[in-house]
Amino acid sequence: MAEEHILAVARVERECFASPWTADGLRAELVSDTAVFLVALLNGILIGYGGMHFVCGEGYFDNIAVLPEFRRQGIGRAIVQALLDFARQHGGAFVSLEVRESNSGAFALYRMLGFRRVGRRRNFYTKPSEDALILTKRF
Ligand SMILES: CC(C)(COP(=O)(O)OP(=O)(O)OC[C@H]1O[C@@H](n2cnc3c(N)ncnc32)[C@H](O)[C@@H]1OP(=O)(O)O)[C@@H](O)C(=O)NCCC(=O)NCCS
């Protein structure tokens, strides 16, 4: 992700999440030493993105999102796989994330890529209030 992608990523956020990251919030990641943010481009059009923070061998996924009209074509899987590859290539021990309990599509994607459920955060999400499942993949 580079400055030229920020407004398009903010649009993906607005389309995909009830509490979207703002352009300024995304821009701050461009100068973070620990941020690994990737974009998916189709013929130059930004159709998805994924963000992770990677610190001391531990990866934490912030967000993965694909525009609704481009889903179920393997793009989300490619984004997650690219972040996992980065973590593995940089000596990562494990990667973790939270997912809404009702988000069965994302849960299926993460399970497919080797994540396992390790815990729950009660009322982690708002709009609407919902528990988060904590998933981890160890290398
Ligand atoms: C979750 C998300 C990123 C998946 O992106 P995607 O590009 O559609 O995912 P893929 O096409 O790579 O899916 C790979 C596999 O994951 C599973 N999967 C993905 N979405 C699914 C859904 N809605 N229902 C059931 N399984 C699903 C399937 O096994 C799928 O393989 P298949 O299509 O061959 O059956 C996308 O649905 C999205 O942006 N959702 C809104 C934002 C979000 O919830 N992000 C995750 C926050 S933790």
The ligand as a MOL file (V3000), in Angstrom:
LIG
                    3D

  0  0  0     0  0            999 V3000
M  V30 BEGIN CTAB
M  V30 COUNTS 48 50 0 0 0
M  V30 BEGIN ATOM
M  V30 1 C -13.7360 -12.3470 4.1350 0
M  V30 2 C -13.3720 -11.8260 2.7450 0
M  V30 3 C -12.0910 -10.9910 2.8170 0
M  V30 4 C -13.1200 -13.0360 1.8250 0
M  V30 5 O -12.6520 -12.5580 0.5780 0
M  V30 6 P -12.8850 -13.3910 -0.7710 0
M  V30 7 O -12.0210 -12.7970 -1.8250 0
M  V30 8 O -14.3260 -13.5090 -1.0710 0
M  V30 9 O -12.3510 -14.8280 -0.3270 0
M  V30 10 P -11.8860 -16.0230 -1.2920 0
M  V30 11 O -12.5980 -15.9610 -2.6020 0
M  V30 12 O -10.4070 -16.0350 -1.3410 0
M  V30 13 O -12.4010 -17.2880 -0.4630 0
M  V30 14 C -11.5530 -18.3990 -0.1920 0
M  V30 15 C -12.3830 -19.4380 0.5410 0
M  V30 16 O -12.8230 -18.9290 1.7980 0
M  V30 17 C -14.1490 -19.4170 2.0670 0
M  V30 18 N -15.1110 -18.2950 2.0000 0
M  V30 19 C -14.8540 -17.0110 1.6540 0
M  V30 20 N -15.9910 -16.2750 1.7510 0
M  V30 21 C -16.9620 -17.1170 2.1470 0
M  V30 22 C -18.3490 -16.9490 2.4220 0
M  V30 23 N -18.9660 -15.7480 2.3070 0
M  V30 24 N -19.0580 -18.0110 2.8420 0
M  V30 25 C -18.4660 -19.2280 2.9810 0
M  V30 26 N -17.1450 -19.4570 2.7220 0
M  V30 27 C -16.4100 -18.4120 2.3190 0
M  V30 28 C -14.4630 -20.4180 0.9610 0
M  V30 29 O -13.9820 -21.6740 1.3830 0
M  V30 30 C -13.6260 -19.8650 -0.1690 0
M  V30 31 O -13.3270 -20.8300 -1.1440 0
M  V30 32 P -14.3960 -21.1550 -2.3190 0
M  V30 33 O -14.8830 -19.8410 -2.8750 0
M  V30 34 O -13.6000 -21.9530 -3.2840 0
M  V30 35 O -15.5020 -21.9290 -1.6570 0
M  V30 36 C -14.5460 -10.9930 2.1240 0
M  V30 37 O -15.7410 -11.7480 2.2290 0
M  V30 38 C -14.7530 -9.6500 2.7850 0
M  V30 39 O -14.1160 -8.6590 2.4140 0
M  V30 40 N -15.6760 -9.5900 3.7710 0
M  V30 41 C -15.9890 -8.3490 4.4660 0
M  V30 42 C -14.8330 -7.9060 5.3470 0
M  V30 43 C -14.4940 -8.9800 6.3590 0
M  V30 44 O -15.3560 -9.6070 6.9520 0
M  V30 45 N -13.1710 -9.1610 6.5740 0
M  V30 46 C -12.6450 -10.1050 7.5450 0
M  V30 47 C -12.5360 -9.4430 8.8680 0
M  V30 48 S -11.8430 -10.5420 10.1010 0
M  V30 END ATOM
M  V30 BEGIN BOND
M  V30 1 1 1 2
M  V30 2 1 2 3
M  V30 3 1 2 4
M  V30 4 1 2 36
M  V30 5 1 4 5
M  V30 6 1 5 6
M  V30 7 2 6 7
M  V30 8 1 6 8
M  V30 9 1 6 9
M  V30 10 1 9 10
M  V30 11 2 10 11
M  V30 12 1 10 12
M  V30 13 1 10 13
M  V30 14 1 13 14
M  V30 15 1 14 15
M  V30 16 1 15 16
M  V30 17 1 15 30
M  V30 18 1 16 17
M  V30 19 1 17 18
M  V30 20 1 17 28
M  V30 21 1 18 19
M  V30 22 1 18 27
M  V30 23 2 19 20
M  V30 24 1 20 21
M  V30 25 1 21 22
M  V30 26 2 21 27
M  V30 27 1 22 23
M  V30 28 2 22 24
M  V30 29 1 24 25
M  V30 30 2 25 26
M  V30 31 1 26 27
M  V30 32 1 28 29
M  V30 33 1 28 30
M  V30 34 1 30 31
M  V30 35 1 31 32
M  V30 36 2 32 33
M  V30 37 1 32 34
M  V30 38 1 32 35
M  V30 39 1 36 37
M  V30 40 1 36 38
M  V30 41 2 38 39
M  V30 42 1 38 40
M  V30 43 1 40 41
M  V30 44 1 41 42
M  V30 45 1 42 43
M  V30 46 2 43 44
M  V30 47 1 43 45
M  V30 48 1 45 46
M  V30 49 1 46 47
M  V30 50 1 47 48
M  V30 END BOND
M  V30 END CTAB
M  END
